[in-house]
Structures are given as C-alpha cells and as structure tokens.
Amino acid sequence: MRNAVHRGVGLSAAALIIAALVYGGVSAQERRTAEAKAAACNSLKDESACGGREDCSWITASVDHKTNKEKRRAYCRSKPKSKAKAKT
C-alpha cells in the first residue's frame, strides 16, 4: 500500500514537471512571434523608412514664416484605418 502511494506521488510530480516544461516552451514561442512584429509608425524617425510602408504617412515640419524657425518637427504617423461598412 505504501509503495503504491509513493508511486502515485512520484508520477504526479513528474507530470507536473513535464507540464511546466511544455508550458514554458509555448510561452517562449509566443515571445519569439511577438518580437517579429514591425515597428510602430510613430517610432520611425526617417522619412524614407516611413514612406516605404503603406500603413504610415510622413508629416512635414511646421515652420514659422516670420522667424523661419521650426514650430514642430517632422514625424511619422499611422494612416487612419478605413471604417467597415455598417450592415443594414
């Protein structure tokens, strides 16, 4: 009887360890796929990099005509997503 209890505890501990290792492998796989995503448009600082993507648009710098000073820097932003047509 005592041997059967020890065997059951040992098997359940082994199953727990295997489940933890399998879950750790899946979680590492998810992290790898998350790293493969493209950079966000607002993180791009170069006009050529921004213009090369279809989902981004380059906003030119705003310059004050009187002082010829830059009011706002040029930046990249994501294009607005098209709205889905409502079903009627």
N, C-alpha and C positions, 0 to 999 in steps of 0.2 A: 504494500500500500504506500509506504513512504517513498519507495523508488518511483512509483507512478506520479506522485505529486511533484517530485523533483524534476522528472522528465517533462511534465506539463509546464512547469515554471521555466525551465530551460528553453523549451520550444517557443513559448510566448515571448521570452526575452529576445530570442533570435529573430522572430518575426517582427518584433518592434524595431530592432536594429536595421533589418533589411528594408522595412517601410521608411525609416528615416533616411537611409541612403538613397532610396529611389526618389523620395520627395526632394531631397537636396539636389539631385541630378536634374529634375524637372525645373526646379527654381533657377538653377544656373543656366539652363537652356532658355528660359524666359528672359533672363537678363541679357543674354547674347543677342536675342532678337530685338530687344528694346534699344540696344546700343546701335543697331544698324539703321535706325531712322534718320532721315535727312535733317539738317539743321533748320531751325525755325527762321523764317524770313527776317524777323527783327534782329537776329544775331549777325546777319551779313553786313559787312562794312564796306564792301567793294561793289561798285556799280555793275561791273561785268559779271560778277557772281550772282548778283540779284537779277540782272536782266536775262541770264541764262536759264532761269527757272520760269515755268509757266504760271506758277501759283504766287509769284512775288512781283511787286512793282516798285520802281525806284522813284522816290520823291526828291526833287532837286532842292538845293539850299535856297532859303529865302533871304534876299539881300535888300537892305535899306538903300533906296536910290539916292537919298540926300547925303548920307555919310559913307556909302559904299562898304558898310560893314555887314557881316553876316548875322542875320537875326536868328536863324535856325539852321542847323546843319542838315546836310542831305542824309537821307536814311532809306532803308528798305522796309517795306511792309507787305503783309499778305493781302492778296486781292480778295474782295468780298465774295463769299460763296453764293452761287445762284440759289434762289429760293425754289423749293419744289412746288409744283402746281397743286393747288388745293383740289381735292376730289369733290365733285358736286353731284 
